Amino acid sequence: MPLFFWIAQAANAITASVALAAMLVVLWLGPRRWTNISFACFLSAIIIWMAPSFIARIQVNLPELGGNPTALINWAALGFSLLGITLFWFITSFYPIGRRWTLVANISGALIHTFFMILLLQDAILTDVRRDLDGGIAFGLQPIATGLAAFHYIYEGVAIFLLLRNRAWKDHLPLLLGAVVVVLTSVLAIALPGVPLQTYTITLGTLLMTYELMQQQLFNPLLQMNQRLESEVQRRTAELAQSLKAQERVRSELAAARTIQLSLLPSSTPQHPHVQVAGCSIPAKEVGGDFFAYHMFADGRLGVAVGDVSGKGIPAALLMALVLNTFETLVESYQDLGSLLTACNSSLAPRLVQSRQNSAFLSLVIGRDEVQVANAGLIAPLLWRAGEVRYVESYGLPLGAFPGAHYRQQRVQLQPGDALLLVSDGIVEAMSEGKQLWGFPQLEEAFGSVGGAEPHVVVETIVAKVHEHMGNAPQNDDMTVVALRVI
C-alpha cells in the first residue's frame, strides 16, 4: 500500500480513538450536564466522520473484500456536516444566547439534517467513490450537498463569534484554541482533501477542548465542591438545576417578585388638607412581609395601615399580598376599626393558621382633630406633641393567632402640630455589629428630636439613625416607617 494509505488510516484511527476516549471521560464527569452532553454530541460527529472513512479506504484499496464504500463515505459526510451544529451547542453551553435564537438555530439544524438524512439514504451526497492514485479516496460531490454544507460553516462561524465576543481567551483559552483548530480543519478538509494532516489537527482540537472540561470539572477544587453540592441538592430537591442559567432565572424571578410587591405599596403620597404623611418599607431580602397602605375615605378622612407578616422572603410576601388585599376589600365596609380588624382576622385566620404564620397589623383613621386606632399585635403608635412623646395605648393579638379574636378601637384627640409615628418591629430590633438592639428608648429619642418636622424628614431621619446603629451588620428583619403630621 502507498505511504499515504497508512498515514491516513493511522490519522482516522487515532482521531476516532481519542474522540471515543474523550466522550467516556466527559460523560463520566457529568452525564447530566448539558456542557458534557453537547461535547459528547460533537465527539460523536467526529467518530461518525472518521470510522466510515477508515473502513471505506480499506474497501476502495481492497475491492476483493466487498462492501459499499459509497454508502460509508455518505455517512462520513454526515458526521462532517454535524460538526458545525454540535460545536455550536458546545460553545453556547459556555456562552448562552437568547431562547429565541437558540430555537431558530435548532429548528434550522433539524430541518437541514433531516434533508441530509434523506439524501444519505438515497446515496445522493457523494458520487463516484473510488481509489485515488495515492491510496486515498476520490469522489464527486452533489451540488445540493455543497449547499447543505454551507450551513455547517454558518454554525461554526457563530461559535467562533461567541468566543471572540465574550473574550474567551481570558477565561477559556483552551476552548478557544480547540474550536479554532476544529474550524480551520473542517475548512482544510474541503479545500485539501488529499492532505491527511488535518485529521491529526482534529485530534489536537479535541484534546484542547477536553482539557478545558477536565480543568473545570476535575482539577478545580471549587468545581469539585460545587459538584458535590449539586449532587446533594439533586438528592434533596429532585434535580434542582445549579447551572448559571438556572441561577439567572431565579434572580430574574426574584427581581420580578420585588417589582410586583413594590407595586402593591403606595406609589404616591395622598394629598390631604389637614394631614401630611410619608412612609417607606425596606425588606430584609429581595421581598418581605412588611407593608403599609393609605386609604382616602369619601368623607375626607385618611386611613393608614401598617402590617408585618411573620417570616421573611417569598412566603411572607405572598401572605403580605393576601393580608393587604383583605384589608382593602373590607376597609369601606366598617366604620369601627375594631370591627374591621375582627372581620379581617375571621377571613385570614384559616389560611394563616394553616401556614403557621400570623400578621401584626395596625390600622388608624385620622381626621382634623381625632385619630381612631385599632391594633393587632404591632408596636403601638407614638404621638409627638410639643416635643413630648407618648404611646397611643392600643393592643390585640396578631391576625391569625386566634380565629375568634376580637379587637377594640381607641380614639385620641389631636391638635395642630401633633405627629404620629408607626413602625414595624424591624426598626426597634435592628442589631448593631455588636448584637445590640436599637430599642425603644432610641426610637423615642429620635422621634422626640425630629417629630415637629415634615413627615418625609421624620421617616428619613429614623431610617438613617437605624442604619447608623447597624453599621455593617446585615438587616435581619423587614423595616417599615410611616409618619403623619396634623396641620
KEVEX-805471 format. One record per residue (C-alpha): x, y, z. Coordinates in steps of 0.5 Angstrom, whole numbers, plus 2048, in hexadecimal, padded with zeros to 3 digits. Example, Ala and Ser with C-alpha at 12.3 -4.5 7.8 and 13.67 -1.06 7.14 Angstrom:
REM KEVEX-805471
R, 819, 7F7, 810
R, 81B, 7FE, 80E
***
This chain:
REM KEVEX-805471
R, 800, 800, 800
R, 802, 807, 7FF
R, 805, 80B, 805
R, 7FF, 810, 804
R, 7FA, 80A, 806
R, 7FE, 808, 80C
R, 7FF, 810, 80E
R, 7F7, 811, 80D
R, 7F5, 80A, 810
R, 7F9, 80C, 817
R, 7F6, 813, 817
R, 7EF, 810, 816
R, 7F0, 80B, 81C
R, 7F4, 810, 821
R, 7EF, 815, 820
R, 7E9, 810, 821
R, 7EC, 80D, 827
R, 7EE, 814, 82A
R, 7E6, 816, 829
R, 7E4, 810, 82C
R, 7E8, 810, 832
R, 7E6, 818, 833
R, 7DF, 816, 833
R, 7E0, 811, 838
R, 7E3, 816, 83C
R, 7DF, 81C, 83C
R, 7D8, 817, 83D
R, 7DC, 814, 843
R, 7DD, 81B, 846
R, 7D6, 81D, 845
R, 7D1, 819, 841
R, 7CB, 81E, 842
R, 7CF, 825, 841
R, 7CD, 828, 83A
R, 7D4, 82A, 839
R, 7D6, 823, 839
R, 7D1, 820, 835
R, 7D2, 825, 830
R, 7D9, 824, 830
R, 7D7, 81C, 82F
R, 7D3, 81E, 829
R, 7D9, 822, 826
R, 7DD, 81C, 827
R, 7D8, 817, 824
R, 7D8, 81B, 81E
R, 7E0, 81A, 81E
R, 7DF, 813, 81E
R, 7DA, 812, 819
R, 7DE, 816, 814
R, 7E5, 812, 816
R, 7E2, 80B, 817
R, 7DF, 80A, 810
R, 7E5, 80E, 80D
R, 7E9, 808, 810
R, 7E5, 803, 80D
R, 7E4, 806, 806
R, 7EB, 807, 805
R, 7EC, 7FF, 806
R, 7E7, 7FE, 801
R, 7E9, 802, 7FC
R, 7F0, 7FF, 7FC
R, 7EE, 7F8, 7FD
R, 7E8, 7F7, 7F9
R, 7E8, 7F0, 7F9
R, 7E6, 7F1, 801
R, 7DF, 7F3, 7FE
R, 7DB, 7F8, 801
R, 7D8, 7FF, 7FF
R, 7DD, 805, 800
R, 7D8, 80A, 7FD
R, 7D3, 809, 803
R, 7D8, 809, 808
R, 7DB, 810, 805
R, 7D4, 813, 805
R, 7D4, 811, 80D
R, 7DB, 814, 80E
R, 7D8, 81A, 80A
R, 7D2, 81A, 80F
R, 7D7, 81A, 815
R, 7DB, 820, 812
R, 7D4, 824, 811
R, 7D3, 823, 818
R, 7D9, 826, 81B
R, 7D6, 82D, 81A
R, 7D0, 82D, 81E
R, 7D3, 828, 823
R, 7D9, 82D, 824
R, 7D3, 833, 825
R, 7D0, 82F, 82A
R, 7D6, 82E, 82E
R, 7D8, 835, 82E
R, 7D1, 838, 830
R, 7D2, 834, 836
R, 7D7, 838, 838
R, 7D4, 83F, 835
R, 7CD, 83E, 834
R, 7C9, 842, 82F
R, 7C1, 844, 830
R, 7BC, 83F, 830
R, 7B9, 841, 829
R, 7C0, 841, 826
R, 7C1, 83A, 828
R, 7BA, 838, 826
R, 7BB, 83A, 81F
R, 7C2, 837, 81F
R, 7C0, 830, 821
R, 7BA, 830, 81C
R, 7BE, 832, 816
R, 7C3, 82D, 818
R, 7BE, 828, 819
R, 7BB, 829, 812
R, 7C2, 829, 80E
R, 7C4, 823, 811
R, 7BD, 820, 810
R, 7BE, 821, 809
R, 7C5, 81F, 809
R, 7C3, 818, 80C
R, 7BE, 817, 806
R, 7C4, 819, 801
R, 7C8, 814, 805
R, 7C3, 80E, 805
R, 7C3, 80F, 7FD
R, 7CB, 80F, 7FD
R, 7CA, 816, 7FA
R, 7CF, 81A, 7FD
R, 7D6, 818, 7FB
R, 7D6, 814, 7F4
R, 7DC, 810, 7F0
R, 7DF, 80E, 7F6
R, 7E6, 80B, 7F4
R, 7ED, 809, 7F6
R, 7F2, 80F, 7F5
R, 7F9, 80E, 7F2
R, 7FC, 80F, 7F9
R, 7F7, 80A, 7FC
R, 7F3, 80F, 7FF
R, 7EB, 810, 7FD
R, 7E9, 814, 7F7
R, 7E2, 816, 7F6
R, 7DD, 81B, 7F3
R, 7D8, 820, 7F7
R, 7D1, 821, 7F5
R, 7CF, 829, 7F4
R, 7CA, 828, 7F9
R, 7CE, 825, 7FE
R, 7D3, 82B, 7FD
R, 7CD, 830, 7FF
R, 7CC, 82C, 805
R, 7D3, 82C, 807
R, 7D3, 834, 808
R, 7CE, 833, 80E
R, 7D4, 82F, 811
R, 7D8, 835, 811
R, 7D3, 83A, 813
R, 7D2, 837, 81A
R, 7DA, 836, 81A
R, 7DA, 83E, 819
R, 7D5, 83F, 81E
R, 7D9, 83B, 823
R, 7E0, 83F, 822
R, 7DC, 846, 822
R, 7D9, 844, 829
R, 7E0, 842, 82B
R, 7E3, 849, 829
R, 7DD, 84D, 82B
R, 7DE, 84A, 832
R, 7E5, 84B, 832
R, 7E6, 843, 833
R, 7EE, 844, 833
R, 7ED, 847, 83A
R, 7EA, 841, 83E
R, 7E9, 83B, 839
R, 7F0, 83C, 835
R, 7F0, 834, 833
R, 7E9, 834, 831
R, 7EA, 83A, 82C
R, 7F0, 837, 829
R, 7ED, 830, 828
R, 7E7, 833, 825
R, 7EB, 837, 820
R, 7EF, 831, 81E
R, 7E9, 82D, 81D
R, 7E6, 832, 819
R, 7EC, 833, 815
R, 7ED, 82C, 814
R, 7E6, 82B, 811
R, 7E8, 830, 80C
R, 7EE, 82D, 80A
R, 7EA, 826, 80A
R, 7E6, 829, 804
R, 7EC, 82D, 801
R, 7F1, 828, 801
R, 7EE, 821, 802
R, 7F5, 81D, 800
R, 7F9, 820, 806
R, 7F8, 81C, 80C
R, 7FB, 821, 811
R, 7F4, 824, 812
R, 7F2, 81D, 815
R, 7F7, 81E, 81A
R, 7F5, 825, 81C
R, 7EE, 823, 81D
R, 7F1, 81F, 823
R, 7F5, 825, 825
R, 7EF, 829, 826
R, 7EB, 823, 829
R, 7F1, 823, 82E
R, 7F1, 82A, 830
R, 7E9, 82A, 831
R, 7E9, 824, 835
R, 7EF, 827, 839
R, 7EA, 82D, 83A
R, 7E5, 829, 83D
R, 7E9, 825, 841
R, 7ED, 82B, 844
R, 7E6, 82E, 846
R, 7E3, 828, 849
R, 7E8, 823, 84B
R, 7EE, 827, 84D
R, 7EB, 82E, 850
R, 7E9, 82D, 858
R, 7E4, 832, 857
R, 7E0, 82E, 852
R, 7E1, 827, 856
R, 7DE, 82A, 85C
R, 7D8, 82D, 857
R, 7D7, 826, 854
R, 7D6, 823, 85B
R, 7D2, 829, 85D
R, 7CE, 828, 856
R, 7CD, 820, 858
R, 7CA, 822, 85F
R, 7C5, 827, 85C
R, 7C3, 822, 857
R, 7C2, 81C, 85C
R, 7BE, 821, 861
R, 7BA, 825, 85B
R, 7B9, 820, 856
R, 7BE, 823, 851
R, 7BF, 82A, 852
R, 7C3, 82E, 84D
R, 7C9, 831, 84F
R, 7CB, 834, 849
R, 7CD, 83B, 847
R, 7C7, 83C, 843
R, 7C2, 839, 849
R, 7C5, 83E, 84E
R, 7C4, 844, 849
R, 7BD, 841, 848
R, 7BC, 841, 850
R, 7BF, 848, 850
R, 7BA, 84B, 84B
R, 7B4, 848, 84E
R, 7B6, 84B, 855
R, 7B7, 851, 852
R, 7B0, 851, 84E
R, 7AD, 84F, 855
R, 7B0, 855, 858
R, 7AD, 859, 853
R, 7A7, 856, 854
R, 7A7, 857, 85B
R, 7A9, 85F, 85B
R, 7A3, 860, 856
R, 79F, 85E, 85C
R, 7A2, 863, 860
R, 79F, 86A, 85F
R, 7A2, 86E, 859
R, 7A1, 875, 85B
R, 79F, 878, 862
R, 798, 87A, 863
R, 796, 882, 863
R, 792, 884, 869
R, 790, 88B, 86B
R, 792, 88A, 873
R, 797, 884, 873
R, 79D, 883, 870
R, 7A0, 87B, 86F
R, 7A6, 878, 86D
R, 7A8, 870, 86D
R, 7AD, 86B, 86B
R, 7AE, 864, 86B
R, 7B5, 860, 86B
R, 7B5, 859, 86A
R, 7BB, 855, 86D
R, 7BB, 850, 867
R, 7B9, 851, 860
R, 7B2, 851, 862
R, 7AF, 851, 869
R, 7A9, 851, 86D
R, 7A8, 859, 870
R, 7A4, 85D, 86C
R, 7A0, 864, 86D
R, 79A, 867, 86A
R, 796, 86D, 869
R, 78E, 86E, 868
R, 78A, 874, 867
R, 783, 874, 869
R, 77D, 877, 865
R, 77C, 87C, 86C
R, 784, 87F, 86B
R, 787, 87A, 871
R, 78D, 877, 870
R, 78E, 870, 871
R, 795, 86D, 872
R, 797, 865, 874
R, 79E, 862, 875
R, 79F, 85B, 875
R, 7A4, 856, 877
R, 7A3, 84E, 875
R, 7A8, 849, 879
R, 7AE, 847, 875
R, 7B1, 84A, 86F
R, 7B2, 849, 868
R, 7AD, 846, 863
R, 7A9, 842, 868
R, 7A8, 849, 86C
R, 7A7, 84D, 865
R, 7A1, 848, 863
R, 79E, 849, 869
R, 79F, 850, 86A
R, 79B, 851, 863
R, 796, 84D, 866
R, 795, 851, 86C
R, 795, 857, 868
R, 790, 855, 863
R, 78C, 853, 869
R, 78C, 85A, 86C
R, 78B, 85E, 866
R, 785, 85A, 865
R, 782, 85B, 86C
R, 784, 862, 86E
R, 77E, 865, 86B
R, 779, 860, 86E
R, 77A, 862, 875
R, 77A, 869, 879
R, 77D, 866, 87F
R, 784, 864, 87E
R, 784, 85E, 884
R, 77E, 85B, 880
R, 783, 85C, 879
R, 788, 858, 87D
R, 784, 853, 87F
R, 781, 852, 878
R, 788, 851, 875
R, 78A, 84C, 87B
R, 784, 848, 879
R, 786, 848, 872
R, 78D, 847, 872
R, 78D, 842, 878
R, 78C, 83C, 875
R, 792, 83D, 870
R, 797, 840, 875
R, 795, 83A, 87A
R, 797, 835, 874
R, 79D, 838, 872
R, 79F, 839, 87A
R, 7A0, 841, 879
R, 79D, 847, 87B
R, 79D, 84E, 87A
R, 79E, 854, 87E
R, 799, 85A, 87C
R, 798, 861, 87E
R, 792, 865, 87B
R, 790, 86C, 87C
R, 78C, 871, 879
R, 78E, 879, 87A
R, 789, 87F, 879
R, 78B, 886, 87B
R, 78A, 885, 883
R, 78A, 87E, 884
R, 78D, 877, 883
R, 78A, 871, 883
R, 78F, 86B, 884
R, 78E, 863, 885
R, 794, 85F, 886
R, 795, 857, 884
R, 79C, 856, 887
R, 7A0, 85C, 884
R, 7A4, 861, 888
R, 79F, 866, 88B
R, 7A0, 86D, 887
R, 7A4, 872, 88A
R, 7A1, 879, 88B
R, 7A5, 87F, 88B
R, 7A2, 886, 88E
R, 7A6, 88C, 88F
R, 7AD, 888, 890
R, 7AA, 883, 894
R, 7A9, 87B, 892
R, 7A4, 876, 895
R, 7A1, 870, 892
R, 79A, 86F, 890
R, 798, 869, 894
R, 795, 864, 890
R, 796, 85D, 88F
R, 793, 856, 88D
R, 795, 84F, 88A
R, 798, 84F, 883
R, 794, 84D, 87E
R, 793, 845, 87D
R, 796, 844, 884
R, 78F, 842, 887
R, 789, 841, 882
R, 784, 844, 887
R, 788, 84A, 889
R, 784, 851, 88A
R, 787, 858, 889
R, 785, 85F, 88C
R, 786, 866, 889
R, 78A, 86B, 88D
R, 788, 873, 88C
R, 78D, 878, 88D
R, 78C, 880, 88D
R, 791, 883, 888
R, 794, 88A, 888
R, 797, 88E, 882
R, 79E, 88D, 882
R, 79D, 886, 885
R, 7A1, 880, 882
R, 7A0, 878, 882
R, 7A6, 873, 880
R, 7A4, 86C, 87E
R, 7AA, 867, 87E
R, 7AB, 85F, 87D
R, 7AF, 85B, 882
R, 7B5, 85B, 87D
R, 7B6, 862, 87F
R, 7B7, 861, 886
R, 7BA, 85A, 886
R, 7BF, 85D, 881
R, 7C6, 85A, 883
R, 7CD, 85D, 883
R, 7D3, 859, 881
R, 7D4, 858, 889
R, 7CD, 855, 889
R, 7CA, 85B, 88D
R, 7C3, 85C, 88B
R, 7C1, 864, 889
R, 7BB, 863, 88E
R, 7B5, 867, 890
R, 7B9, 86D, 894
R, 7BD, 86F, 88E
R, 7B6, 86F, 88A
R, 7B3, 873, 88F
R, 7B9, 878, 88F
R, 7BA, 878, 887
R, 7B2, 87A, 886
R, 7B2, 87F, 88C
R, 7B8, 883, 889
R, 7B5, 883, 882
R, 7AE, 882, 883
R, 7AC, 889, 881
R, 7AF, 889, 87A
R, 7AB, 887, 874
R, 7AA, 87F, 873
R, 7AF, 87D, 86E
R, 7B4, 880, 872
R, 7B2, 87C, 878
R, 7B2, 876, 874
R, 7B9, 877, 871
R, 7BC, 879, 878
R, 7B9, 873, 87B
R, 7BC, 86E, 876
R, 7C2, 872, 876
R, 7C3, 871, 87D
R, 7C1, 86A, 87D
R, 7C7, 869, 877
R, 7CC, 86D, 87B
R, 7CB, 868, 881
R, 7CB, 862, 87D
R, 7D2, 864, 879
R, 7D4, 85E, 875
R, 7CF, 859, 878
R, 7CA, 855, 874
R, 7C3, 857, 874
R, 7BF, 852, 878
R, 7B8, 854, 877
R, 7B4, 858, 873
R, 7B3, 85F, 875
R, 7AD, 864, 874
R, 7AC, 86B, 876
R, 7A6, 870, 875
R, 7A6, 877, 878
R, 7A0, 87B, 878
R, 79F, 883, 87A
R, 799, 887, 87B
R, 799, 88E, 878
***
